[in-house]
Amino acid sequence: MNAPSYKTAVVLIPDQIAQNRINEIRAVHDSSKINRWMPHVTLAYPFRSEEQFDDDLYQKLQTIADSVDAFTCNHGEIGSFRRAGIVYSNPSNRGPIKAIMKAIVRTFPRYNNQKRGGRFTPHMTIGSKVDDVDMVIAEVQGQLDEVNNHYTGFHLIARGDDTPFRIVRTFYFGGNVPQE
């Protein structure tokens, strides 16, 4: 059975320059998660357990990636899930992110844990367990205005019991593997 695992996810990961800037903020406001999760926008979590990753799964994810063109997002807009004490970067170009998420849910309906109240909010957490959400928003507002990221694919990630998430496989948009 392909039961959901909280040790795997499908995510967008910004480039290293954007990660460094985002992690400067996370070090202050998301320190409990910074060593487990890289900066990311979640597309599916929890996902299939790593023991059940196989060629069929990889092919289905690549088919989804093939249907998407690379896109750019600015990460300067700040939002929150107040009740949960979460502050996040709200990517500017949400259309492609929502389209990928919908394709994943259509292909893997068992892993539809991102849909809350009929809505999906693409976001990148920059603060968790925040007591004063308004104060943190005021503090970080403007710090990510210059953080633009060109996404060329999404990633299947996994972790062990006591290890951080790592990239298992990258699925490039349009099947276009970047030249090194």
C-alpha positions as CSV (number, residue, x, y, z in Angstrom):
1,M,0.0,0.0,0.0
2,N,1.3,3.5,-0.8
3,A,0.5,5.1,2.5
4,P,1.6,8.7,2.9
5,S,5.0,9.3,4.6
6,Y,6.0,12.4,6.5
7,K,9.6,11.7,5.4
8,T,9.0,12.5,1.7
9,A,7.7,15.4,-0.3
10,V,7.5,16.9,-3.8
11,V,8.8,20.5,-3.7
12,L,10.2,23.5,-5.5
13,I,13.6,24.5,-4.2
14,P,15.0,27.9,-5.0
15,D,18.6,28.3,-6.3
16,Q,21.5,28.6,-3.8
17,I,21.6,32.4,-3.9
18,A,17.9,32.6,-2.9
19,Q,18.3,29.8,-0.4
20,N,21.1,31.7,1.4
21,R,19.0,34.9,1.7
22,I,15.9,33.0,2.8
23,N,17.9,31.0,5.4
24,E,19.2,34.3,6.9
25,I,15.6,35.0,7.9
26,R,14.8,31.4,8.8
27,A,17.8,31.2,11.1
28,V,16.0,33.8,13.3
29,H,12.3,32.8,12.8
30,D,12.3,29.2,11.7
31,S,15.3,27.8,13.6
32,S,13.6,24.5,14.6
33,K,13.1,23.5,11.0
34,I,16.1,25.0,9.2
35,N,18.3,21.9,9.7
36,R,15.6,19.5,8.6
37,W,14.1,21.3,5.6
38,M,15.8,23.3,2.8
39,P,13.9,26.4,1.7
40,H,11.0,25.1,-0.4
41,V,7.5,25.5,-1.8
42,T,5.6,22.3,-1.0
43,L,3.7,20.7,-3.9
44,A,2.8,17.4,-2.1
45,Y,3.4,16.4,1.5
46,P,3.3,13.8,2.9
47,F,4.1,11.7,-0.1
48,R,4.8,8.0,-1.0
49,S,7.4,6.4,1.3
50,E,10.9,6.3,-0.1
51,E,10.9,2.5,-0.1
52,Q,8.1,2.7,-2.7
53,F,9.8,5.0,-5.1
54,D,10.1,3.2,-8.4
55,D,10.3,3.9,-12.2
56,D,6.6,4.2,-12.5
57,L,6.5,7.0,-9.9
58,Y,9.4,8.7,-11.6
59,Q,7.8,8.5,-15.0
60,K,4.5,10.0,-13.7
61,L,6.3,12.9,-12.1
62,Q,8.4,13.5,-15.2
63,T,5.2,13.5,-17.3
64,I,3.9,16.3,-15.0
65,A,7.1,18.2,-15.3
66,D,7.1,17.8,-19.1
67,S,3.8,19.7,-19.2
68,V,5.2,22.8,-17.5
69,D,7.5,25.6,-18.7
70,A,10.2,27.0,-16.5
71,F,9.0,30.1,-14.7
72,T,10.3,32.9,-12.4
73,C,8.9,34.0,-9.1
74,N,9.7,36.9,-6.8
75,H,9.6,35.9,-3.1
76,G,9.1,39.4,-1.7
77,E,5.5,39.3,-0.7
78,I,5.0,38.2,2.9
79,G,1.9,36.4,4.3
80,S,0.9,34.3,7.2
81,F,-1.2,31.6,8.6
82,R,-1.9,33.5,11.8
83,R,-3.6,30.7,13.8
84,A,-0.6,28.4,13.2
85,G,2.0,31.1,13.8
86,I,3.5,30.7,10.4
87,V,5.0,33.5,8.3
88,Y,5.8,32.8,4.7
89,S,7.0,34.2,1.4
90,N,4.1,34.2,-1.0
91,P,5.6,33.5,-4.5
92,S,4.5,36.1,-7.1
93,N,3.8,33.7,-10.0
94,R,1.4,31.2,-8.4
95,G,-0.3,30.0,-11.6
96,P,2.4,27.4,-12.5
97,I,2.7,26.3,-8.9
98,K,-1.0,25.7,-8.6
99,A,-1.0,23.8,-12.0
100,I,1.8,21.5,-10.8
101,M,0.0,20.8,-7.5
102,K,-3.3,20.1,-9.3
103,A,-1.5,17.7,-11.7
104,I,0.1,15.9,-8.8
105,V,-3.2,15.6,-7.0
106,R,-4.9,14.3,-10.2
107,T,-2.1,11.7,-10.7
108,F,-1.7,10.8,-7.0
109,P,-5.0,11.6,-5.2
110,R,-4.0,9.7,-2.1
111,Y,-1.4,12.5,-1.3
112,N,-3.8,15.4,-1.5
113,N,-2.9,16.9,1.9
114,Q,-2.2,20.4,0.7
115,K,-5.8,21.3,-0.1
116,R,-7.3,23.1,2.9
117,G,-10.9,24.4,2.8
118,G,-10.9,24.0,-1.0
119,R,-7.9,26.3,-1.4
120,F,-4.2,25.8,-1.9
121,T,-1.8,28.6,-0.8
122,P,1.6,28.2,-2.4
123,H,4.2,29.5,0.1
124,M,7.7,29.2,1.5
125,T,7.8,29.1,5.3
126,I,10.2,31.6,6.7
127,G,9.0,31.6,10.3
128,S,7.2,29.0,12.4
129,K,5.8,28.9,15.9
130,V,5.8,32.7,15.7
131,D,4.2,34.4,18.8
132,D,3.8,37.9,17.2
133,V,3.0,37.3,13.5
134,D,2.6,41.1,12.8
135,M,5.9,41.9,14.4
136,V,7.7,39.3,12.3
137,I,6.0,40.4,9.1
138,A,7.0,44.0,9.8
139,E,10.6,42.9,10.5
140,V,11.0,40.8,7.3
141,Q,8.9,42.9,4.9
142,G,11.2,44.1,2.1
143,Q,14.0,41.7,3.0
144,L,13.1,39.4,0.1
145,D,12.0,41.9,-2.5
146,E,15.1,41.2,-4.6
147,V,14.8,37.5,-4.3
148,N,13.8,36.2,-7.7
149,N,14.1,32.6,-8.6
150,H,13.9,30.9,-12.0
151,Y,12.4,27.5,-11.4
152,T,13.5,24.9,-14.0
153,G,12.0,21.8,-12.3
154,F,10.7,20.3,-9.1
155,H,12.2,17.8,-6.7
156,L,11.3,14.6,-4.9
157,I,12.9,14.8,-1.4
158,A,13.2,12.3,1.4
159,R,14.8,12.1,4.9
160,G,15.7,9.5,7.4
161,D,14.6,9.4,11.0
162,D,17.4,11.7,12.2
163,T,18.6,13.2,8.9
164,P,17.6,16.3,7.0
165,F,15.7,16.2,3.7
166,R,17.8,15.5,0.6
167,I,17.0,15.6,-3.1
168,V,16.3,12.1,-4.4
169,R,15.5,13.2,-8.0
170,T,14.9,16.3,-10.0
171,F,12.2,16.5,-12.6
172,Y,13.0,19.2,-15.2
173,F,10.2,21.2,-16.8
174,G,9.7,20.5,-20.4
175,G,12.1,17.6,-20.1
176,N,14.9,20.2,-20.5
177,V,17.9,19.1,-18.3
178,P,20.1,22.2,-17.8
179,Q,23.6,22.0,-19.2
180,E,26.3,22.0,-16.5
